[in-house]
């Protein structure tokens, strides 16, 4: 649970820092740059994340093991998960923002833990107790309330926007489930899986998405400018977030890890307040607390917590 919450906290920090980068040149210089910014920033972010992982794998002398895992059957599932979560999920996410805006996209995309819990039940036989399901939907409700903007005008191309948002939901949900399946192989560690995931995403963006969209020119501008250091920093926290996320998936299952991961919406508010001095209303604080509470409830096993407490009490009595 701690690792799952840490994943959400660090992704919230990653989101705020990346948001600062996207508010600077060269992402705002032209209309084309504004359109390409989500794709280019995701590519640069995943590129640096894969570099951070390469450094970690080099320190641990795990390069050969990563190549061995990549050739295995489970390694190929990790590659598939990377394609689902990165290019499919993230592309759906940014295109949804383009057509229906960030608020509606955040609301719809927050459903991915619920869809992931369903897939986990169908394919991995992971079960959630009734109170855990209640916690999951309480958390999702908090995200929806946090992102809801009343009185919005009619949206053009809404159907297309909702389609891409649900594409994002499917991509992120399936990614977690496939990762959970791949990590059942005792020869694959969380770090191996993340290295393969980030490299796969980077290469797909580099050779498929950016050439199709004509995004290499903007990418080179980013690498040459000072904004690249902000993305490098955000990628560091993003890599740490993913490491915790994969560890949580491995230890407590995909459905519970996803429930904890969406707390990034709440943590982003906290970091936005301290780093950007953004105004935070009391409703924002309430909804953020609801998200965290619901996520913890969704990932908790009350029976284990109670039995653990009893065990600690018995040990204390013995010592006394």
Secondary structure in CASP SS format (residue, H / E / C, confidence):
PFRMAT SS
TARGET T0000
AUTHOR 0000-0000-0000
METHOD secondary structure of the structure
MODEL  1
X C 1.00
X H 1.00
X H 1.00
X H 1.00
X H 1.00
X H 1.00
X H 1.00
X H 1.00
X H 1.00
X H 1.00
X H 1.00
X H 1.00
X H 1.00
X H 1.00
X H 1.00
X H 1.00
X H 1.00
X H 1.00
X H 1.00
X H 1.00
X H 1.00
X H 1.00
X C 1.00
X C 1.00
X C 1.00
X C 1.00
X C 1.00
X C 1.00
X C 1.00
X C 1.00
X H 1.00
X H 1.00
X H 1.00
X H 1.00
X H 1.00
X H 1.00
X H 1.00
X H 1.00
X H 1.00
X H 1.00
X H 1.00
X H 1.00
X H 1.00
X H 1.00
X H 1.00
X H 1.00
X H 1.00
X H 1.00
X H 1.00
X H 1.00
X H 1.00
X H 1.00
X H 1.00
X H 1.00
X H 1.00
X H 1.00
X H 1.00
X H 1.00
X H 1.00
X C 1.00
X C 1.00
X C 1.00
X H 1.00
X H 1.00
X H 1.00
X H 1.00
X H 1.00
X H 1.00
X H 1.00
X H 1.00
X H 1.00
X C 1.00
X H 1.00
X H 1.00
X H 1.00
X H 1.00
X H 1.00
X H 1.00
X H 1.00
X H 1.00
X H 1.00
X H 1.00
X H 1.00
X H 1.00
X H 1.00
X H 1.00
X H 1.00
X H 1.00
X H 1.00
X H 1.00
X H 1.00
X H 1.00
X H 1.00
X H 1.00
X H 1.00
X H 1.00
X H 1.00
X H 1.00
X H 1.00
X H 1.00
X H 1.00
X H 1.00
X H 1.00
X H 1.00
X H 1.00
X H 1.00
X H 1.00
X H 1.00
X H 1.00
X C 1.00
X C 1.00
X H 1.00
X H 1.00
X H 1.00
X H 1.00
X H 1.00
X H 1.00
X H 1.00
X H 1.00
X H 1.00
X H 1.00
X H 1.00
X H 1.00
X H 1.00
X C 1.00
X C 1.00
X C 1.00
X C 1.00
X C 1.00
X H 1.00
X H 1.00
X H 1.00
X H 1.00
X H 1.00
X H 1.00
X H 1.00
X H 1.00
X H 1.00
X H 1.00
X H 1.00
X H 1.00
X H 1.00
X H 1.00
X H 1.00
X H 1.00
X H 1.00
X H 1.00
X C 1.00
X C 1.00
X C 1.00
X C 1.00
X C 1.00
X C 1.00
X C 1.00
X C 1.00
X C 1.00
X C 1.00
X H 1.00
X H 1.00
X H 1.00
X H 1.00
X H 1.00
X H 1.00
X H 1.00
X H 1.00
X H 1.00
X H 1.00
X H 1.00
X H 1.00
X H 1.00
X H 1.00
X H 1.00
X H 1.00
X H 1.00
X H 1.00
X H 1.00
X H 1.00
X H 1.00
X H 1.00
X H 1.00
X H 1.00
X H 1.00
X C 1.00
X C 1.00
X C 1.00
X C 1.00
X C 1.00
X C 1.00
X C 1.00
X H 1.00
X H 1.00
X H 1.00
X H 1.00
X H 1.00
X H 1.00
X H 1.00
X H 1.00
X H 1.00
X H 1.00
X H 1.00
X H 1.00
X H 1.00
X H 1.00
X H 1.00
X H 1.00
X H 1.00
X H 1.00
X H 1.00
X H 1.00
X H 1.00
X H 1.00
X H 1.00
X H 1.00
X C 1.00
X C 1.00
X H 1.00
X H 1.00
X H 1.00
X H 1.00
X H 1.00
X H 1.00
X H 1.00
X H 1.00
X H 1.00
X C 1.00
X C 1.00
X H 1.00
X H 1.00
X H 1.00
X H 1.00
X H 1.00
X H 1.00
X H 1.00
X H 1.00
X H 1.00
X H 1.00
X H 1.00
X H 1.00
X H 1.00
X H 1.00
X H 1.00
X H 1.00
X H 1.00
X H 1.00
X H 1.00
X H 1.00
X H 1.00
X H 1.00
X H 1.00
X H 1.00
X H 1.00
X H 1.00
X C 1.00
X H 1.00
X H 1.00
X H 1.00
X H 1.00
X H 1.00
X H 1.00
X H 1.00
X H 1.00
X C 1.00
X C 1.00
X H 1.00
X H 1.00
X H 1.00
X H 1.00
X H 1.00
X H 1.00
X H 1.00
X H 1.00
X H 1.00
X H 1.00
X H 1.00
X H 1.00
X H 1.00
X C 1.00
X C 1.00
X C 1.00
X C 1.00
X C 1.00
X H 1.00
X H 1.00
X H 1.00
X H 1.00
X H 1.00
X H 1.00
X H 1.00
X H 1.00
X H 1.00
X H 1.00
X H 1.00
X H 1.00
X H 1.00
X H 1.00
X H 1.00
X H 1.00
X H 1.00
X H 1.00
X C 1.00
X C 1.00
X H 1.00
X H 1.00
X H 1.00
X H 1.00
X H 1.00
X H 1.00
X H 1.00
X H 1.00
X H 1.00
X H 1.00
X H 1.00
X H 1.00
X H 1.00
X H 1.00
X H 1.00
X H 1.00
X H 1.00
X H 1.00
X C 1.00
END
